[in-house]
Amino acid sequence: MSMSKTPVTLCCVTILAVAIPLSLRITRAAASAAALDPEAAQQGPGSGGGAIQPASLGVVLHRTGLTPEAQAAAGLGGAGTMSVGSAAQQANAALLTSLRELDQAVGQARHARDAAERKIQSGKASAGEVAAFPGLEQAFASASAARDTAVDGLFASAAAGLSPTQRATLAAIRANAHWKLPTEFLVVERTEAEWVELRAALANERIAARNEVAPNPQCQALLGTARANPAVAAAKTALDANLASVKQSWDTVTGD
């Protein structure tokens, strides 16, 4: 019997369901490290950091979750994107500069903490160095919290002129962005198990299409329900309608 019409089986989904949580943990760890210290992540392990290069407005907006896709899904057109970019520039010129300094502070605190931790683990640390380690951990946590506050402030100021619905949609997309799913699915809250199921169903659909076989019916049913959610459907419609104009305005306002 030809296998060309054989559905991607539930076994495939089960394998994905087992593999995906591990992949998610790895992805989250990498994403967290990059978010906490993007410069150190680029420089590689063991680097002590260095001079922080000025961040473009586009980079900063990406870090606040105000990506072109998020703005389009929230119903912003080109004019809305211009407004968001201008607000970020005008209301937070000093904060845009201080964010680079906060990045540097996080990188330095992280380097000091990691170096001390490696020395302690090697058994070469003195009693004083061991006693000082909690202070290094706290310094890193404090630097990270200060930067998180700055990024949150940038998001709030950039989105201040938007409608409550648009702000809520952008906030939801930002909060769920770590799941790395198509933007429209990020506008609703789900349990961790539901996110994993959705991610597995999307993977099943993608693999089936690539292999030219029928996707798993249970996965398709799950995706049908997810796509029929009014908020998801509205976000998808807005994304398709607005993305081109948003990207055009994004390039203008950010200089990218």
Beta strands, then each sheet from edge to edge (+ up, - down):
end
